[in-house]
Amino acid sequence: MDDLDPLTHQVQVQGMIETYKIIHGLYDTAVAPSLIMSQVSHTRGNTSKLQKNVFKCDIRKYFFTERVVNLWNSLPSLVVDASSLNCFKTQLDKFWSNQDIVYDFKALFLETGSKSYS
C-alpha cells in the first residue's frame, strides 16, 4: 500500500474499523447504520459478506453503508473474524501490507486483491 494516497488509505482503514464495530455489535443498534449480511452461503473469501445493493440514483453509492461493501467482502476470514478490535487492526495492517495497490487518482479504491499473507 505504499503508493496509495495517505488520506484515501486512512479513510479506507477507518471504514473497515467502523464496519467491524457495527458487525460485531460494538455500537448500540439503535444508532448504528444498518449493514445487511449476504444470505448466499457459498461465498469465496470471508464468511461475513455484506449484501451489495443496486440503486437507480448514483448518490446512494457514496453512503458509508455502500462504500464499504466491496472492500469488506474482499477481506479474508482471518481478518474479518478477528477476536477483538485490536486483533482486527493488526490483521488488517498485515493483510494490506502484502497487497500490490497503486494509487490511481481517477479510480475508486473498492477492493483489495486476492493475495494471502502469512
N, C-alpha and C positions, 0 to 999 in steps of 0.2 A: 504494500500500500504506500510505498514511498513516493510515487508520482501523483497521488490523489491530492487535490486541493485540501489543505488542512481544515478549513471551515466545513466543507462538504463531508469530509471524513468524520468530524466531530458531530455534525448533525445526524449522520447515519448511526454512529455509536450510541448517541443519546436516544435515538428512535428505537434501537434494539433493546436498550436497557429499560425504557418505558414499556415496551411490548412485553418483555419478560415479567415485569412487575404486574402488569394487567393480567396476563395469562395465569400467573401463579398466585393471584389473589392478594397481592401486597398493597392494593388500593381498595378503598371502600367501593363496593359495586354500585352504589348509588351515584357516585361521581366519576367513576372510570368510564372511558369510552368503550363502546361495545365492539369486541373483536369476535367474529364468528368463526368457529373451528370448522374445518373441512370435514364432511361426512364420508369422504372417499377413504376406504380402508386399505387400498393397495397403492399407497403413495411411495415414491422413492424419497430418500432423504430423511428428514426428521418425522417423528410421529405426531407432532403438534402443529400440523399445517393449518394455515389460515385460509378461509374461503376468499377467493378472488371474485369481486363483483364487477359487473359491466354496467356502465351508465351512459345515457344519451348525451348528457352535458359533460364537457371536459372539466368543469370547475370541481366536480366531486373527486376527481383523481388526485387532486392536490391535498385533500384532507389527510390528516395523520393516519387514520384508520385504513386508508387505501395506499398511502405511500410506503408503509412498512411491510405490506403483504409479500411482495416478491423477494425482498431481501430476507425476511424472516423464513420464508419457505425454502430458501436456498441454503440455510444453515444446516449443518449435520446434527444428528441426535445428540452427540456428545456435548455440543454447545447448548442446545435448546433444553435438554433435560438435566442441566446442572442443578445440584442440590441446594445452592444458595446464590444470592445475588453476586457476591464477591467471586465465587467459583465461576459463575456465568461470565463475568467481566474478564476473568483470566483466560477462560477457554475461548471467548470471542477474540481477544487480542492474539492468542496463539494461532487460531484459525486464520484470521485475516492477515497476519504477518506472513503467512505462507502463500497468499494469493497474488497472482500477477494482475494488478489493476493499474491501468494507466489513465490518468485524468484526461477526459475529453470535455472541454467546456461546452460543447454543443450537444452532448448526450447526457441523459439522466443516469445516475448510478442506481440501478434497480436490483441487481443481484450479483452474487459472487460466483466464481467458477466452481468446478466440482473437485478441485484438488483436496486431498485429505492431508492430514498432518499427524505427526507422532508426538 
